[in-house]
Amino acid sequence: MDLKEIQNLIKFVANSGVAEVKLETGDVKITIRTTLEGHSSDVTYVQQMPAQSVIQQAPAPQQLAPVATPVVADENSKYITVKSPIIGTLYRKPAPDKPLFVEVGSVISKGDVLCVIEAMKLFNEIESEVSGKIVKILVDDMSPVEFDQPLFLVDPS
């Protein structure tokens, strides 16, 4: 993979709204992290050689702000986290003129639809695997989500 292909990949990822991309092809490993607010990115480029590893830090287009890692407090440990099973765009309503599937305080049962995620022009209903009460909604309507991204906190009691 040459420098031009890597630069094009950085631009594509920065404009796509994805937070992190890892690419491994043969002896090349690339990790690209972008901030959700802007288009700055942090790139790590790793190339495996037969007897050694070479790691190069590619220059970022802009200064990368430190990414805050959310720390789960002990009070949230009693809640069940509903995570995204796929990559796509999350919608909290079945249609623009319809009410939200769930809100904070909504009581849900196993099998209730919590949201839909559009992936490749297919709308996938995300159903609850637990019964309980919605305590917190972690994503906004019409926002991009990644695989295994936390979406909702549910109090099972």
C-alpha positions in Angstrom: 0.0 0.0 0.0 1.5 3.3 -1.0 1.3 6.7 0.7 -1.3 8.0 -1.8 -3.7 5.1 -1.1 -3.2 5.7 2.7 -4.0 9.4 2.3 -7.1 8.7 0.3 -8.2 6.2 2.9 -7.7 8.8 5.7 -9.8 11.3 3.8 -12.6 8.7 3.1 -12.7 7.7 6.8 -12.7 11.3 8.1 -15.7 12.2 5.8 -17.6 9.0 6.5 -18.4 9.8 10.2 -16.9 6.5 11.4 -14.9 6.8 14.7 -12.3 4.1 14.0 -11.2 1.8 11.2 -8.7 -1.0 11.3 -7.4 -2.5 8.1 -5.1 -5.5 7.8 -3.9 -6.8 4.4 -1.1 -9.2 4.3 1.9 -7.6 6.0 0.3 -4.1 6.4 -1.9 -3.0 9.4 -3.5 0.4 9.5 -5.6 1.9 12.3 -7.4 5.3 11.6 -9.2 7.1 14.5 -11.3 10.2 13.8 -13.1 12.5 16.2 -16.8 12.6 15.9 -17.0 16.4 16.0 -14.4 17.3 13.4 -12.5 15.8 10.6 -9.1 15.4 12.4 -7.6 11.9 12.5 -4.9 9.9 14.2 -3.3 7.2 12.0 -1.0 4.4 13.1 0.6 2.5 10.2 2.3 -0.8 11.0 4.2 -2.9 8.4 5.4 -6.3 9.3 8.8 -7.2 8.0 10.2 -10.7 8.0 12.4 -10.2 11.1 11.1 -7.0 12.5 8.2 -4.6 12.8 8.3 -1.0 11.6 5.7 1.4 13.1 5.3 4.9 11.6 3.1 7.6 12.9 1.5 9.4 9.9 1.1 13.1 10.3 -2.5 14.1 11.2 -4.2 16.7 9.0 -5.1 18.7 12.1 -4.2 18.5 15.7 -6.2 15.7 17.3 -8.1 16.6 20.5 -7.8 14.0 23.2 -10.7 11.5 23.0 -12.6 11.2 26.2 -13.1 7.6 27.1 -16.4 7.2 29.0 -15.8 5.6 32.4 -18.7 3.5 33.5 -19.5 4.4 37.1 -20.4 1.8 39.7 -24.0 3.1 39.7 -24.3 2.0 36.0 -23.0 -1.5 36.7 -26.5 -2.6 37.7 -27.9 -1.7 34.3 -27.9 -3.9 31.2 -26.4 -2.2 28.1 -28.2 -2.8 24.8 -25.5 -2.7 22.1 -25.7 -2.3 18.3 -25.5 -5.6 16.5 -24.6 -3.9 13.2 -23.0 -0.8 11.6 -25.5 1.7 10.2 -27.7 4.8 11.0 -29.9 4.6 14.0 -33.5 5.9 13.9 -35.5 6.1 17.1 -38.8 6.4 15.2 -40.4 4.0 12.6 -41.1 7.1 10.4 -40.6 10.8 10.6 -44.2 11.5 11.5 -44.5 8.6 14.1 -43.7 8.7 17.8 -40.4 7.4 19.3 -40.1 3.6 19.9 -38.9 4.2 23.5 -38.0 7.1 25.7 -36.3 7.4 29.1 -38.6 5.8 31.6 -40.3 3.5 29.1 -41.1 0.0 30.4 -40.0 -2.6 27.9 -40.5 -6.3 27.5 -38.3 -8.9 25.8 -39.0 -8.6 22.1 -40.1 -5.0 22.1 -38.6 -2.8 19.3 -36.2 -0.2 20.7 -35.1 1.4 17.4 -34.2 0.6 13.8 -30.8 0.7 12.2 -30.5 1.3 8.5 -27.6 -0.6 6.9 -27.3 -0.7 3.1 -30.9 0.6 2.6 -32.3 -2.2 4.8 -34.1 -1.2 8.0 -33.3 -3.7 10.8 -35.5 -3.6 13.9 -33.5 -3.8 17.1 -35.5 -5.8 19.7 -34.9 -5.9 23.4 -33.4 -9.1 24.8 -34.4 -8.1 28.3 -37.4 -6.7 30.2 -37.1 -3.6 32.3 -37.1 0.2 32.2 -35.1 2.4 29.9 -32.7 4.5 32.1 -30.6 6.2 29.5 -30.5 6.6 25.8 -26.8 6.8 24.7 -27.3 7.8 21.0 -29.2 10.5 19.1 -31.8 9.9 16.4 -30.4 9.7 12.9 -26.8 9.2 14.1 -24.3 6.7 12.8 -23.6 3.7 15.0 -20.8 1.1 15.0 -20.9 -2.6 15.8 -21.1 -3.2 19.5 -21.7 0.5 20.3 -23.8 1.0 23.5 -27.3 2.3 22.6 -29.5 2.0 25.7 -29.1 1.4 29.4 -31.9 -0.8 30.8 -32.7 -1.4 34.5 -33.9 -5.0 34.7 -35.4 -4.7 38.2 
